[in-house]
Amino acid sequence: MHIQEHRKAIDRIDQQIVRLLNERTRHVLAIGELKRRAGQEVYAPHREQAVLQRVCRLNKGPITNEQLRAIYREIMSSALALEKTLIVAYLGPEATFTHQAAIQRFGSSLKYVPLKTIADVFHEVSKGRADYGVVPVENSTEGVVTHTLDMFVDSDLKIVSQIVLPIQHCLLSRYPKSKIRKLFAHPQSLGQCRAWVQANLPKVEIIETSSNARSAELARQTRYAAAIAGVLAAEKYRLPILEYDIQDNATNATRFLVLGRQTTPPTGNDRTSLMISVTHKVGALHSALAAFRRCRINMTKIESRPSRRKAWEYFFFIDVEGHAEEPRLARALKLLADHCNFVKVLGSYPNTE
């Protein structure tokens, strides 16, 4: 085939794609209307996961599965936006990694609202002024985001989904590296790039900021300055990227939680997060956690936080494999409650790591 013949074939295929996309969207809108009548949430993480897995199984290439997921993310995002004006609140400002994670999960067609604090995100979703919230919960290098865990103590929100975002830190500046005198960086980002900074910018003045986006903004405004931030911040503030991947750990990633008001049904590959409190006595935690061993439930994470209600009293945040509605985990939770002062299921959601 000649170039012109290929182009004519592409035009015919595009015509079919547009027709089929609209046909698909009409079915999505009909389902959305039925969900609204039943009082259900329009966004369904379990269904989204099933669709992405199915289209990847159908994929024969040359499009990669990652590229196909990105295409379908935008198809689903546009359909969601037509169903309802969905508002997604996130820990801002714009162009942070939390913003990037939110777009990765919901696509670019929804309305995003940056907020100043994690507490603000919880509050907006609780009050119904946002449909969902996105907050960071842990980094593979720097550990947990304690403020996010603490917010769950008094919140009725549920974790409906998680996002695991590989973190690519970059050095941004309008100046060559040899002329940089100041480096703006968020403390977490600096901690993840400390060895690189010491090796490559040992004499620069380091100025801590409130976010990666703020670092980029200040670097844009300041002579002989640079910032540690991501690609999204570089695009927003029109800063050249001098160095890519300056994080010390090549597998550096941050886990984010999507907050909602309703739980999601089982998918067959789920994670459940919960919070417990035990009596302050010898062996209390060991006795409580034995419930998971008895029911052969794999516990993937445990973190302790001061309760702030009584000295030396702690809450334990636990992640386990499985869904709270599945019989084996439901039995383990019942046994767990027999040994705890307090058990709260924070959410069961697709395990998309």
N, C-alpha and C positions, 0 to 999 in steps of 0.2 A: 504493500500500500504506500502511496505517496503521502506527503504531509497534508495536502488538502483533503484526501480521503480520510485520514485519521481525524482531522478536525471536524469533518461532517459527521463521523461516527460519534465523536465526543458531544457534538450538538444534539444528536438524537438521544444519547444516553442522558444528557443533562435534562432534556425534556421529560424523560421518564422519571428521573430522580426527583424533580420538582413536583411532579404529579403524585408520586408515591409518598414524599415527605408530607404533603398536604393531606393525603388520605390517612397516613399514620397519625397526624396531629388531630384530625377529626375524631378518631377513635380515642385518643388520649383525653380530649375535651369532654367526650361523652362519659368516660370513666370518671373524670373529675367531677362532673355534675352529679353522678350517682353517689360519689364519696361525700360530697357536700350535703346531700339529702340525708345520708346516714350519719352525719356528724363526724366523719373521718378526716384525717389530715390528707392534704393533696400530695405532699411529698412522702414517698414510701421508700426508705433506704433499702429494705429487703428486696423489693421489686427492681429497683435500680441495679442492685448487685446482680440479680438473676439475669437481667437483660444484657449487662456488660459481659458476663460470663458466657452467655449463649452466643452472642455475636462473635466473640473471640473464638469459640469452638467452630463456628461456621467459616471463619476467615481462612482463605487459602493463599493470601498474599497477592501482589507484592507489598501491600499495606501491612505494616507491623501491627501487632495487637495494641501496643501503646498508642499508635497513631489512630487506630480505629476507636479506642476508648475515648480519646480526645474529641473525635468527630461526634460520637454518640453523646458525649457530655453536653455539647452545644445543642444537639438536636433535642435532648431532654430538657435542657435549660430554656430553650425558646418555647417549648410546649408548656412548661411550668409557668412561664411568664404570661402566657395566654390564658391559662386556667384561672390564675389569681395573681394579684400584685403581691408577690411574696417579698417580704423584707427580711434580710439577713443582717443581724447586728454582729459586729466583730470588734476585737480589741484593736483599736487604731493606733496611729492615723493611717491614711491610705499608703499603699505600697510597702506595708510591712509583710513579714512572712505569714502572719495570721490572715491578712487580706489575700495573699497568694493562695493559702490553703483553702479559704472560703471559695475562691473562684475555681480552684481545682475540683471541689466537690459539687458546687452548684452551677458552674458555667457563668458566662458573662452577661446573660440576659436579665438577671434578677436585679433587684434594688439592694445595694449594700450601704450599710450605715456604720461608719467608724465611731467608736466610743472611747472615752479616755481611760476607763478602768475595767477590769474584769467584773467588778461588782455592778457596774453600769450595764454590762451585757446581760448578766443574770436578771437584773431589774427590768430591763426593757422586754425581755422574753416573758418574764413572769406576769407583767402587766398587759401583755398582749399587743404591745406597740411594735414588736418584732415577732415574726413567725419562728425564727430560729436564731441561735447565737453560736458563734465560733470562738473558742478560747484555747490557748495552749495549756497542756497539762504536764508534759515532760519532754526533756531533751536527752538524747542518748549520751551526750557528753557532760552536761551540767546538772542533770537530774530533774526532780519534780518542780513544778510551779506551785508552791505551797498555797498561794492565794486562791487558786482555782479549787484545790481540795477543801480549803476552809469554807468556801462559799456553799458547798453542798450540805454543810451541817444544818443550816436553817432554810434551805431551798427545797421546793417541791418539784423542780424541773427534772427531766429525765435526760440521760444520755441516749441519743437516738442513732448516732453514727460516730465514727472516728476517722481522722485523716492522718496519715503518716507521710510527712513531707520531707524528702531529702533536702538538707540545708546547704546551699551553695553561697558561701560568703565571698564577696568581691571587694577589691580595693578600688574606690571611685575617686577621681580627682580631675580638675582642669589643668593640673600641672604635672610635669614628669616626676617620677618617684624621687629623683635626686634633689628636687626643690621643696619637697613636702616638709613643713615644720610643725604642723598640728594634725592630729588624728582624732576625729570624732567617732565615738563608738558606744553602743549600748553595752552595759556591763556583761550581759550574757554573751553577746557576740564577741566581745573582747576576750572573754574566758575561753571561747571556742577557737580563737585564733592567736592565742598568746605567744606560742612558740614561733609562729610565722612573723609576728610583729617584732619580737625581740631579735630575730635573725635578720630581718629586712629593713626595719625602721627603728633601730635601737635608740636613736637620739631625739625622736619626735616627742612633742608634748601631747599626752593622751588626755582627752577631755570626754568625760562620760556624758551620755545623753539619755533621753527618755525612751527613744525608739530608734530603729534603723532608719526609718524614713526621716526622722528629725536629724540624724547624723548626716544624711545626704543633703538635706536642705541647708544645714549650716556649712557644709563643705562647699556648696554652690555659692554661698554668700561671702566666704572667707578666703582671703589671699593665702596662697601656699598651704592650703589645707586639703585633707583627704577624709574619706569616710569608709567605714566597714558597713556594707549593706548588700542587698540582693539586686538581681537584675531588674526587678519591677521598680525599685527605687531609682536605679540608674536611668530608666526610661522616663519616669515621672519628672525627675529633676534635671534631665538632659546632661548627665555627667558621664564622661568617658570611663570605661572600665579598663583600668591599668593591669589588673591581675584577676584571674578567675580562680575559684577553689582555693582560697587561702586558709580555710579551716584546717586545724591540725589533724582532725580525724576524718579520713576519706569517707567513712560511713555515717557521718554526722546526720542525724535526722531529728525532727521534732514531731511529737504526737499532739494532735489537736482533737478536741471534743466538739461535737455538734449538739447543742442543747435544744430540747423541744418540750412540749407539754404532754405528749402521749407516747406510750411504749410501742415498740415495733415487734411484729411476730417473729417466730423462729425462722431461720434460713437453713439450718443444718450445719452452719459454721459460724458460731456466734461467740461473743465474749460478754460476760456479765461483770459489772462493777458494783461493789457494795461497801457499806461503811458499818463498822461494828464498834461496840464498847463492851469491855469485860470488867469484872470485879477486880479491884486492885489486891490480888493475892497470888501466892506462888502457884505457878502452873495453870493459871486461868486461861491464858491465850493458847497454850499447848492443848488444853482440853477442848477449847472451842474449835480450833483448826482441825482436830482429829475427825470432825464431821466430813471434811472433804476427802480424807484418806479412806474412811469407811465406805464412802459412796464412789470412790475412784474418780474424783474430780481433780483435774490438774489446776493448781493455783499458780498463776503466772506472775503475780506481783503483790507486794504488801508494803505499805508505808504507814508510819505513825505520825500523828499530829496532836499537839496539846489541845484539850477540849476547850480551854479558856473559860471553863465554868467552875472548875475546881482544881487546885494545885495537884500536880502529879497524876492527873486523870487524862487519858489519851483516847482518841479515836483511831481506829485502824482502817485504812482504805485498802481493799483487796480486789484484785482482778482474777477471775477464774474462767476456764473454758466452759462453754455451754450457755444455754438460754434458761432463764428463771422459770419458764413454763414447761421445760422438759422434765419428765418424772424424776430422773436421777438427781438433777441439781435442785429441784423442788424439795426432794427428800433431804438433801444435804443442808439446805437452808432451814428446814424445820428442826433438824438436829442441832444446827448452829445456834438457833434461837434459844434452845434449852440451856446453853452455857454462856449466854450474853445478856447484858443489861439492855442492849439496844441493837437491832439489826435493821438496816435500811438498804433496799436495793436501789441503786442509782440509775440502773438501766441495763438492758440487754440489747445488743446491737451487732450488726455484721462484723466479723473479725476480718478486716480488709488489709491486714499487714502483708 
